[in-house]
Amino acid sequence: MTQSAMEDSTNNANRENYLNYILDQLSELENFTFRKMIGGVGFFRDELMFGAIIGGKLRFWAPKACAEKHGATSYFLTEWAKQSCEVPESVAGNKTVLKSWAERSISLLEKAREWA
């Protein structure tokens, strides 16, 4: 096996381990699904994408003020045109807080859908 193939294999295993970790952390969140997509994994409820793992980082849709309040970097997911923020590891590592963040993101998206 070439060095490049070994690195790809290790990276794929790391991505899969991180996905499994996040799925375990979100295990108390009801009625959500995930889909592997080009460049990452999306997390959905009722076809609304509330979060994603992109570039090895967990991100949730959230207003910029939320990201700034928690010291996270905000950015735009151009594919979904939704404002999102990186979820700090201190949040991802706490099932209760992570569930709360996910529910808040879902709530904001549902309200946005109602207003559209």
C-alpha positions in Angstrom: 0.0 0.0 0.0 1.4 3.4 -0.9 1.9 6.2 1.6 -1.0 8.2 0.0 -3.4 5.2 0.2 -2.5 4.6 3.8 -3.1 8.3 4.7 -6.5 8.1 2.8 -7.4 5.0 4.8 -6.5 6.6 8.1 -8.4 9.8 7.2 -11.5 7.8 6.3 -11.3 5.9 9.5 -10.9 9.1 11.5 -13.9 10.6 9.7 -16.0 7.5 10.4 -15.0 7.5 14.1 -15.9 11.2 14.4 -19.3 10.7 12.8 -20.0 7.8 15.1 -18.9 9.9 18.1 -21.3 12.8 17.0 -24.1 10.3 16.4 -23.7 8.9 19.9 -23.6 12.5 21.3 -26.9 13.2 19.5 -28.5 9.9 20.4 -31.0 11.7 22.7 -32.2 14.0 19.8 -35.4 12.7 18.3 -36.4 12.3 14.7 -33.2 13.3 12.9 -31.4 11.6 10.1 -28.0 12.0 8.5 -26.7 11.8 5.0 -23.2 11.4 3.7 -22.6 14.0 1.0 -19.7 15.2 -1.1 -17.3 16.8 1.4 -19.1 15.9 4.6 -22.2 14.7 6.4 -25.5 16.6 6.8 -27.9 16.3 9.8 -31.6 16.7 9.0 -35.0 16.9 10.5 -37.9 17.0 8.2 -35.6 17.7 5.2 -34.2 20.8 7.0 -30.4 20.6 7.3 -29.6 21.9 10.8 -26.0 20.7 11.0 -23.1 19.2 9.2 -19.6 17.8 9.6 -17.4 19.6 7.1 -13.7 19.5 7.1 -13.7 17.4 10.2 -15.7 20.1 12.2 -19.2 19.9 13.5 -21.2 23.0 12.5 -24.8 23.9 13.3 -27.0 26.5 11.6 -27.2 29.5 14.0 -27.4 33.3 13.9 -24.1 35.1 13.9 -24.8 36.5 17.3 -24.9 32.9 18.7 -21.6 32.1 17.2 -20.0 35.2 18.5 -21.5 34.7 22.0 -19.9 31.3 22.2 -16.6 32.2 20.7 -17.1 30.2 17.6 -16.2 31.1 14.0 -19.2 31.9 11.8 -19.2 31.2 8.1 -21.6 30.6 5.3 -22.3 27.2 3.8 -22.6 28.3 0.2 -24.4 25.1 -0.9 -27.2 25.6 1.6 -26.9 29.4 1.9 -27.4 29.1 5.7 -25.4 30.9 8.3 -23.7 28.4 10.6 -21.1 28.2 13.3 -18.5 25.7 14.4 -19.7 23.8 17.5 -17.0 24.1 20.2 -15.7 20.8 21.4 -16.9 21.7 24.9 -20.4 21.7 23.5 -20.0 18.6 21.3 -18.6 16.7 24.3 -21.7 17.4 26.4 -24.8 15.4 25.2 -27.3 17.7 27.0 -25.8 20.9 25.7 -25.3 19.5 22.2 -28.9 18.4 22.1 -30.0 21.9 23.2 -27.9 23.5 20.4 -29.3 21.1 17.8 -32.9 21.8 19.0 -32.3 25.5 18.8 -30.9 25.3 15.3 -33.9 23.2 14.2 -36.4 25.6 15.9 -34.8 28.6 14.1 -34.9 26.8 10.7 -38.6 25.8 11.2 -39.5 29.4 12.0 -37.5 30.6 8.9 -39.5 28.1 6.8 -42.8 29.4 8.2 -41.9 32.9 7.3 -40.8 32.1 3.7 
